[in-house]
Amino acid sequence: MIPILGSPGGVLRKAVEKTAERAIAGGAPAPPWIAVESDHEEWLRRAFLEPRSDRRRGVVAVSSDRGVTAAITAGIGGAVWIPPGTETMTEAMRAAASSPAAPRVYSHEAGMALLQALDMQHCLAVTFEKTGLWRALRGAPLLEHLLAALAERIGCRFVLIEGPALFLDDCRENTVARAWEAIGASEPLTPEDGLRIAEVNWVEWSVGDDGLYDLLPPGTWRTTGRSSGQTKPRPVFELPSGRQVGLWRPGVSSSNDEIPSSGWIAIGPAEDGKGRVLWQLVAAGGAVGTVPEVTSARQIARAGEAPAVRMPGWATADQRAGTPGGLLLQRLLREANANGLPLWVPNVTGAVLRRLLRLGGRAWVDGPAVPDAPE
């Protein structure tokens, strides 16, 4: 019998177990465990005790949007809504079993201990020019994947820690720059600001509010790769019509000469002081409206006269059917459309675009699947 994480009531536990048994009997791969959301958060604490790689193979049964976003944050591979059905449980189990392998990422304490154990006292520290921004817009899993790919392309010893930040042993700065340029040519979601690099002669650091690491005194960090000044606005298209509705430029306030003659450009992200992340839409005739980022039906209901609602970029790392991100996408799309609003989905790949078209409804999309705006 599959272990159950959490303390669901007897009826709910039996429903989950029976559904899982039917899914496995039908050919679904058995996960190492199934977490079940209940009134308290024991399921989440138990999940975080599991190794990160095992979380990618686990499944969670959730009953709230808060539970879905917690599952995304925890990196759990499969998700099903309560009460579960055999079809959706099968989908979640298959999604978890086929989750892409996550790079080995160490905590700050474990990373420092490993650097000392490997005697990496003289190395390069590498992080992103605007780590906090890109965590919000792209999600930590993608940033970790990119830094791991960078280290593997270079081929030297490395340690990857939460944040993320990468430590490279016996490596030159120009080697990092060349490898990063190659990765940027093949990875469409690579952050546009480039990397921050510093030579490190010790392994003590403190974490700053913006997610960067104060390894050395100010002025010792150097930037390699592209800069935000070279980033051009990207188009936002509407589904199912396929028309371009506007532009956006991640993390850069637009100047007046960038406001398009038709449509709008999104300026942001910004916080409103109440914990909400907002995007301001500006057209040639003035402000069009404000688009809030949402992760729940309740937040959508409170959007008021907004022209749309936006799914946060950090929640889009894996939006396949049966994943927590895929479940959140489906729920937000349905709820936004029920409130007469399009759902703005960022970072859309070809696979996510095809899924959105199958789900139906009205959405705004940007990302690799969207063609660049004409010059």
N, C-alpha and C positions, 0 to 999 in steps of 0.2 A: 504494500500500500504506500502511496506517495505521502511523504511527510507534509503536514499542514502547519504553516507558520501563523501564529496569532491564536486568538481564543474565540473563534466564532461559536455561536449557539449550536446546540445539537442538530436542529433542523437544517441550518445553513451548512454546517460541516458535512452532513450526510448528502445534501444536494450537490455540493462541490465534489465530494468523493465519487458519487455515483456518475456524475457527468464526466469526470476525468476517466473513470473506468470505461465508460462507453466510448469516449474518444480514443483511448488507447486500443480498445478492442477493434475499432475501425481503422487502425493503422497509424494513429498519431504517435509521435515520439514522446516518451514519458519524460517530463522535466524532473530535476533533482528534488523539487519541492513546489508547493503552491502556497502562496501567502494569501490570507483572506482578511480584507479590511473589516474592522468592527468598530465599536464605539470608542475604544481607546486605541493607542498607536503601537501596541505590542508587535503587530505584524511588521511594521516598518522598522522597529528596533531590531527584531529578529533578522529581517532581510539585510540590514546594514552589518550584522555580525558575519554574514556570509562573505567569502572572498569575492572581490569585484568580478572576476571572470565567471564565478558561479551565478552571480546575479543576472548575467546576460542569458543564462540558460533557464532561469526560474520564470514562473508565471504568477501573476497576482489577480485575484478576483476583487473588483472594487465596486463601491456603491455610491461614490461621490466624485465630483470633478476634482476635489482636493486630493482624493486618493490617486486619481490618474496622474496629476502633476507630481505627486510624491513619488510615484513609480518611475516617472521620467527622470526625476532628479537622482533616484537611487540606481538608475541604469538597469532596471528589470526588463527582461527581453520580451515577455508576453503579457498580455492583459485581456481580461474578459469582464463584462459587466454582470453584476448580480441582479437577478438570478441567471446563472450561466445556462446556455444551451449546448448541446453536443456539438453543433456546427461551429459556434463561436469558440468553444473550448479547444476544439481541434485546430482552428485557425491560430489561436494563441500559442498552443504547444508547438505548432510548426514554425511560427515566427520566432519563438524563443530558441528552438533547435538550430535555426538557420541564421541566428544573429551573427553579424560580422565580429571577428575576434577583436577584443579591445586591447590596446597596448598596455603594458605593465606600468602602472602609475603608482608612485609611492607617496605616502604622507610626508609632510615636512620633516618630521622626526625620523622616520625610517629612511628617507632620502639622505638626510645628513649623515646618519650612521653608515649607510652604504657607501657614500662618497669617501668617508674616512676609511672604511674597510678596504675599498679598492685603491686607496692612497691617491685619489684624484684631487690633490691639493692645488694643482695648477691646471686649470681647464678654462673652457669658454662657457659662459652662461648665456643662454639664448631664450628670449621670450618674445612676445609680440609688442609692437610699438604702442598699441592701445589695448592691453589685455582685457580690461574690464568691459570696454565697448564691444569687443569681438566675442567675448563670452556671452553677452546679452544678444548679439545679433546672429551668431552662428552656433553657439552652444559649446560647452567645454569638450564633449566627445570629439567634435571635429577638430578643434585646436590640438588636442592630444594626438589625434591621428596624424595631423600634419607634422608635428614636431617629431613623432616616432618615425614617420616616413623620411624626414630630413636626416635623422641620425642613421637610419638604415642605408640611405643613399650614400652617405659619407663613408660609412663602414668602420667607425671607430667605437670604442667603449663609450657608453652613455648611461645617464640616469635621468629619468623623467619623473618629475614630482608634480603634485597638485598645484594648480594655478592657471595654466601649466607653465613650467619652466624646465628647460632642458640643459643638462650639463654634459659637455663633450670633452673627452680626454684627448690630449695631444692633437689638437685640430687648429687650423688657421682660419682667420676671419674670411679671407677670400674664397676658401673652400666652401664655407657655409653659404656665402653669397651666390656662388655658382649653383650649388645644389638647390637653394631656395628658388632661384630663377627657373630651374628645370621643373620643380614641383608646381610653381605657379602657372606654367604653360599647360599643365595637364589636369590641374585641380581647379575647377571653375569657382569654387567657394573659398579660395584662398584669400585671407584678409589683405586689403589693398595697401595698408600702411607700411608693410615691411616688418623687419625684425629688429629687436634691440639685442645688442651683443656687448658683453663685457668680459674682460680677462679677470679671472677669479683666483686669488691666491690663498683663500681660506674658505671655510664652508659654514660660516655663521651668517644668518640673514634674518631679517624680520619682514613680515608681510605688510605691505602698504595697503591703504584703502582701495586703491585702484587695481589691486591684484598683482602689481609688479613687485619685484624683490629688491630690497635696498641692500644689494650686495656690496656696493662700493660707494664712495662719496659722490655727490652730484657732479655731473660733467664727465664721468668715466664711461657711461653708456654710449654706444654708437649705434646708428641706424643703418641697416643695409636693406637693399631691395627698393620696391616702389614706395612712394610717399603719397599721402592723402591728396596733395595738390595735383596729382596726375589722374585722380579718379574722376571719371565722368558720370553724370547722372544715368541711372538705369531705368528702363521702362517698366511700367506696371500694366498688365493686360487684364481684361475682364473675361471671365468664363460664364456662360458658354458662347458669348457673342464673338470673342476673339479680337475685340477692338482695344486699342491702347487708350487707357483712361488717364494716365499720368506718368510721372517720373519720381524716382526717389534717389537720394544720395546718402549712403549710410554714415551717420555720425558727423556730417559736415553741414553747417548752416549755409544755405544757398544765398548768393548775392542777387541783387535785382536783375542783373543781366542774364541770370540762369533761369528766370521764370519763363516758362514756355508761352508762346503766343496762343496756344490752345491747350486745354487740359490743365493739370496742376503739377506742382512739384512738392514732395513731402519733405518737411524740415523736422529734424529730430534725431534721436529720441530725447525727450525731456520728461522730468518728473513734475507733478503738480503740487507736491508737498503733502499729498494724502496717500502716497504709495503707488499712484497710478503712473504708468508710462504712456506718454502721449506723442502723437505725430501731428504736426500742423500742416494742412494742405493749403498751399498758396497758389493762386492763379494770377493772370495779368490784371484782372479786375479787383484783386484783393483776396482776403482770406476766404477759403471755401468751407472750412470746418476743421474739427479736431477729431482724429481717430485714436481711440484708446486701445491699448493692448489688453487682451482678456484671456482668462484661462477657465472661466466657468460660466454657466448659464446665468447666474445671478449678476455677474459683471456685465453681461450682454444686456440684460433687462434694464440696467442702470445707465446704458450708453446714451439714452435720450435722443437728441436730434443729430447724433453723429452720422456722417455720410457712410461710414463702414466701421467695422471692428477688426482688429489685427491679432493674429496668433503670434506670440513672441517667437523670435528667431531661435532662442535656446531650446524651445520645445519641438523643433522640426528635425532633429538629427536622424530619427528613424520613424517614418510615417507609413510603414508597410501595414497592411491589414493584419490585425492580431497583436500589434505592439501597443504600448501605452500611448506613444505619439500618434499612431494611427487611430486609436480609439478617441483621443482628444480631438483630433481633426474632424472625425465624423460627427461627434457631439456638438462641437462649436459651429460647424457648417449648418447643421440642422437647426440649431437654436438661433443663429444669426438670421438665417433666411426666414424663420418663423416670425422674427421681429422686423422683417422687411429690410434687413441690412445685408450687404455682401460681406463675406469673410475674406480679409486680406491674408493670404498665406505666403510667407517669404521662403526663400531658398528652395524653390520648387525644381526638382529634377524631373527627367522624363517619366520615371516610374510614378512619381507623385502626381504629375499632371494627368497621366492616364487614369489613376485612381480617382482623382477629382472629377473627371469626366464621367466615370462610371457611377460615382455617388450622385451626380447631378446637383442642381442648385446653382446659385450665383456666387462667384468668388472673384477676388482680385489676386493675381499671382505675379511674383517676380522670382528671378533666380536663373540657373543654368538652362532651364527649358524655355525661357523667354528670349526671343531674338533681341539683339542690341538695337537701340534706337538709331535711326539714320543720322549720319553726320550733318 
